[in-house]
Amino acid sequence: MKRSAHLGVLSLLLFALAPSAATAQNSHVEVGKNLNYRQPVKPTGADNYLYSTYCYNGTSVYNLKGFSIGSAAYNIVSLKFNPAGACYALLSQKKQKVIVQILDAWQQKELHRFAELTSPTAIAYAADSRRFFVADGQQLHVYETRQYTETANHTLPIVPLQMECSPNGYFIAMSSTGGIAILNQETGAVRSSWTMPSSIVCIRFSLDTSRLGVLTADGVLTIYDTRTFKPTLTFSNLGEPRSFDFHPDGKYATILSGDRNLVFVNFNDADDRPRLADEDGGLSYVRYLQDGKQQVYLSYNTNSSIKYKVLKGLIPNYTRLLADELSLRMNEWSKIRPGETDAEYHARVNDETRMQQALLFEQEIATRMAGDLLSTSTITLGSYNKETNMLSLSFDNMSPIYLTVPENEVTTFSDTGALEFRNVVYGLTKDDHFEMTYALVYNKQTGKTYEFNNLSRQSLDYLLSDDNFVPIELVQQSSMEDVKLQAIKEDIISMAKRDNLISDHTKIEVSTNVVPAFNADGERINNYKVRFGYTVEGRYSAHEDFAPGKYVLKESHAAESMLKIVMRAFEKDFQQYIRAGKRVEIRMTGSADALKITGTIPYNGCYGDIEGEPYYLDGALNTMTVTSKTGIRTNEQLAFLRAAGVKDYIQRNLTSLLTMNTSYIYKIELAEGTGGEFRRINVEFTFVDAF
């Protein structure tokens, strides 16, 4: 532990409480890994699919290897990749002629050309890839992405030059030279609009859609809260801005400043503004990308290449990490326990006890994340207040602490190396810095111990606010319904065991959870999640679950038993959540092991021919095609068909859901190992604004 003492000035500190020392938790950005992909021409613009960057120059589009993958009719103005990767859109222009085309991503051929447009200016895909938007003057044309048939048309308050769709599917942000308009993506209604004092260079949503950033030519980045679309942060003196993007963890944005500079701004700490320089120059486009292993890359173009950098030195978003873990632990703590009566449960879980438990969890999580901060601290004596007997100890990497020390004992603190900190507890400040909230400070010179106790601090009230916590009555309701769900589960399992369909080696899990959220109007809502899943021990899967190469639902007793629980639940206790017109998202997951498929497994067409259907794998959007003619050749197809069986079952048996605004989301999981324990399905229902 690094320590020093202000020995010569100690007597001067006995009279007043001096300002606390500034903490030093700023980032210093370095490049941990650097990849350069040389291009045959200067990349004048770019877009991404997954973690690959595609650039354009003139009429041609190039991949990372520098090969041309397609050409536009005229010089390309805008390139937008379909988020599912099957195709991409080009807006190209020659004098007054402007054309929008859809090109196949794997073959150099045109899939569609929009003949009905007169003067298109901007294009964008919805984040789920199911809709494509074209701004044509002050008209917004909406197309479905299978045949690119127009489904809606909306009048706009501006003529957009840029358009961005929010990751959560709520908004379309568009900008003209000096104006911003936000549209509701579902209805086309104008959510908000305003003008900017300077011409707009770039607009972007954060990954969680909580923020919208607007970068203007005067070197200013303005951050808006997407609940209200009011400005919350402003960063100025950014030079000559070209482009920017949000870091995936939500703590930083990176701005291209001038021809060769990258500036990083910290949303929690305005003083934290590191820089990187690229001597190749030509910077105009920047994006943060994540691969399947969640490795984060910073991708941008230069005069001669597309570059990928893995950065070191950016401080993690500790507040977000803490909030995520706190939510999981509070959800688990709030559930009714086996054998707990209703009275006992309500006595244990109420507003007061929930706040107390959240604070205990917060202290535990923050202390673990902080590690041994003291081992890298330089500790100095601060000031002493004779009236209150408060002595401050300052640290170079966190806020000071204050000890009650009698005046005649102050001189015994002259050697900070003689101080030993015990039972240390840490917390996080609102600017995402660690601070000590509790410690016993043992002075080896005197053998005395002094207590610092700030455990009752209120700096993290915002984590425990109504915006992040579900009303207690909904928590209790969810917990009681979870008990009902468990009872339904046990009844179905007992019948399946009696019929020798499954055994104790099949474990079915069911759970409920209330999740706080906001709707597209910025209003506070609560979503209700109900999840069903199962596992089967590998050696028993051939009888109880999917055998190798099998995908039809009735071929898995475990899957059928799980879905019988689903049907029973929504026919009885959970029927109250099925209301006509309300939104429900049904996320179906199918998994497959790594057993290699030799040749082709016949597909009997029981779920219809599947062509270009979006699905998620490792958080990335792709498209799936399986037909009776082509059969099944990959484990991805096998996993997808298992998930498709869930949708087929729901549509055939839960007909009451047909009255709701239902969206089906496919997800697949691929295991690295082989065996039946990796071949299964699960399903999660999210009832939006359920209460």
Secondary structure, 3 states (H helix, E strand, C coil): CCECCCCCCHHHHHCCCCCCCCCCCCCCCEEEEEEEEECCCCCCEEEEECCEEEEEECCEEECCCCCEEEECCCEEEEEEECCCCCEEEEEEEECCEEEEEEEECCCCCEEEECCCCCCEEEEEECCCCCEEEEEECCEEEEEECCCCCEEEEEECCCCCCEEEECCCCCEEEEECCCEEEEEECCCCCEEEEEECCCCEEEEEECCCCCEEEEEECCCEEEEEECCCCEEEEEECCCCCEEEEEECCCCCEEEEEECCCEEEEEECCECCCCCEEECCCCCCCCEEEEECCCCCEEEEEECCCEEEEEEEECCCCCHHHHHHHHHHHHHHHHCCCCCCCCHHHHHHHCCHHHHHHHHHHHHHHHHHHHHCCHHHHCCEEEEEEECCCCEEEEEECCCCCEEEECCHHHHHHHCCHHHEEEEEEEEEECCCCCEEEEEEEEEECCCCEEEEEECCCCCCCHHHHCCCCCCCHHHHHHHHHHHHHHHHHHHHHHHHHHHCCCCCCCEEEEEEEEEEEEECCCCCEEEEEEEEEEEEECHHHHHHHCCCCCCCCHHHCHHHHHHHHHHHHHHHCCCHHHCCCCCEEEEEEEEEECCCCCCCCECCCCCCCCEEEEEEEECCEEEEEEECCCCCECCHHHHHHHHHHHHHHHHHHHCHHHHHCEEEEEEEEEECCCCCHHHCCEEEEEEECCCC
